Amino acid sequence: MLQKERIEQLNEFSAKLSYSFTDIDTLNTALTHSSYVNGENKARKHNERMEFLGDAVLELCVSEYLYLNYPKMNEGLMTRTRSRAVYEPALYQVAEQLNLGDYLLLSHGEENTGGRDKPSILSDALEAVIGAIYLDGGFAPAKRFILSFVKTSIEDAIKSVSVKDYKTLLQEYVQRNHLGELAYTVIGISGPDHMRVFTMQVSIGDTVYGFGDGRTKQEAGQNAAKATLELLSQPT
């Protein structure tokens, strides 16, 4: 049975989530690190299985949000955006905003080595909290909680992966359609040393497609990939 002080802590954290648990012990499990479950605490449950569940719920919510709100986003970009939105640093930032570390149950050893501030522990615990909300109240409240923070993460992720990452998009297109070997070749360098302009061409198999210029080889490659994608997307 939970101590009164622990119940008060859990209710305090629950308020931060804007969700009231029917079974507060579910939240307690979500906030119990595996290191705590040993010795006299070995009968307790830890949060690893709940983390697994929460991760799946989180990915589903983000996938649904991207599908409904970004109808022109292709599958490859959706996948990269989702990965960036739910990866450890993004979740760690949310966990810190909630002061989640203050509510964790950790072993003395883990606590003494800074466990309450470790990104891996906090991000995993946040996923476990999502799992706890899902188990206690179902998909709707879990989704509400996720959307309360993930929209900003998604916007940041979109800026990070960028629609203009044309080389990645082209690579995925070529692989998906089994078009052959993709290659970038510098075919020209012009301008003075302090204002060099590189010209890059893209070839797929034995066929040359797009060309692109840029102040760096990377920029030229991106522009050449963009031109190639535009050619490939034209109706035949």
N, C-alpha and C positions, 0 to 999 in steps of 0.2 A: 504494500500500500504506500502511496506517495505521501511524503511529509507535507505538512501544511505550508511550510516555506517554499517547497518546490512547486506546489500547486499555484501559489501566488506568482512565482516566477513565470510559470507556463501561461497563466492567464494574462500576465503582462505582455509576454511575447505574442500571444494569440491576438491581443488587441492591435499590435503592430501589423499583423497580417490582415486585419479587418475580417477575421473569421472566428466564430465561436465554436469550439470543439464540443461535440456530444460526448466523446470519450477522450478526456485530456491525456490519458495514458498513451494514446496513439501519438500525440505530439511529443510526449516525453521520450518515446522510442526513437522518433526522428532526430532528437537532439542528444542521443546517446551514442557516443563514438565507440567503436569496437575495442579500443584500448581500455575502456572503463569496465568492460565485461570480463573480469577475471577475479580470482580470489573470492572474497566475500560477495562480490557482485556477479558471480558467474551465472546465476539463475536469471539475470536480467536479459532483455533483448537489446540488440544494437541496431543501428540504422542502415546497414549495408543492403539488405533486401529491399527496404523502403526506398533507398536511393535509386536502385535499379528500376523500380516502378515509376518513381518521380521523373526520372530521365526520359522514360517512354512517353509519359503524359506531356512533359515539356516539349518534346520534339513534335508530338502530334499537334499541340496548340500552335506552335510556331509555323508548322507546315500549313495548317489550315489558314492562319492569318496571312501568310504569304500568298497562298492560292487565291483567297478571296479579295485581297487588297492590292495585289500586283498582277493583274491579269495578263500583262505583256511580258512578264519575267519568265525566261525559259527555265527548263528543269535544272540545267547545270548551275545557273546563277542562283536559283532557289536553294539548291543543295549547299552551295558555298556560303550563302547568306545565313542559312539556318545553322550551319556548323559554327560560323563566327559568332552568331547571336547567343548560342548556348554553350560556348566553350568556357573553360575555367575562369579566365580573367573577367568575363562579363558577369558570371554568376558570383564570383568573389566580390565584385563591386556592390552588387545588390545585398549580399550577406553582410557586408560591412555597414551599409546604410541602415540595416535592421539591427546592428549590434548583435548579430546572431551568436558570435563567439562567447558573449557573456552568459549565454543560456546553455551552453554545451556541457555535457557530462564527459569528462576526460580522466584518464589515469593521471596519477601524480607525475609520472615520467613524461607523459605527453604534454602536460601543462607546463612543466618546468623547461621544456624545450620550445615553448612558444606555440603550442598547438592551437590556442584560441585565435591566433592570427594567421595560421597557415592557409594559403589559398586553396590547397587541395582539400583540406578538412572542411573549410567553410563552404566551398562550392558543392562538395558532396552532401553536406548537411542541408543546404538549401534544396537540393533535389529531393532529399528525404522528406523535407517539410512539404514539398509539393505532393509527394506520395502520400503523406499523412492526411493532407486535406482531401485528396481524392478518395482515400479509404474511408474517411469519416463522413464526407458529405457528397461524394460523387464528382462527376466531371465538371459540372457548372461552376461550383465555387473554386475548384482548382484552376479552371480557365480564367476566372475573374482575377485571381491572385496573379497568375502568370502575365496576363495582359496589363496588369497594373505597373509592371516594370519592363516587360520585354519589348514594348513598342520602341522605346528609346534605343535598346540594344539592337533591334533590327535596323533602325535608321543608321546607327553607327556602323553596323555590319555592311550595309549596302554601300556606304561611303568608302569603307575599307576594301571590299572586294571589287567594287566599281564596275559598272556596266562597261566601262572603257577598257577592261582587261581583255582586249580582243585576241591576244595570243592564246590565252587559256580557252576562250570560247571557240577559237578556230581549231585548236588541238582536240577539243571534245567533239566538234562537228566532224572532223576528219576521222577520228576513231570510231564514232558512232555509225558513220556511213561507209567505213572500210574503204576509204579513198586511196590509201597508199601512204608512202613516206612523206612527211612534211619537213621542208627545209627552208631556212632563211639564209640569203646570200647578200653580202654587201657588194653592190655593183658600181658604186661611185662614191667618191669623197670630193667635195668642192668647198670653196671658200677659204679665207685666211685661217691661220692656226687658231686664232682666238674666236673664230665664228665658223667652225667646221659644220658642214651639212653632210650627213650620210644618206645614201640612197640604198634601200633594201628591196630585194624581190623575194616573193614567196613562190615556191614550187611544190607541187604535190605529185609524187611520182615523177614522170618525165614532162609534166605540163607546168609552164610558168603562169601564175595568176596575177596577184596584185603587186603594186609597187608602193613604196612609202618613203617620205623624206623626214629627217629629224635631226635635232642638234646632237643627239646621242644615238648609238646603235639601238638602244632599248626603245627610244621614241620612234625611230624609223621602223623598227620591227612591229611595233603596235599599229602604226599607220598602214603598213603593208598588210598586216593581218586584217585590219578593218576593211581595206579595199577588197581583199580576197573574200571575206565573208559577204560583202555586198554583191560580188560577182556570183558567188555560189547560191545566193538567195534569189537571184533573178530567175524568172520562169524560163524554161527552155522551149 
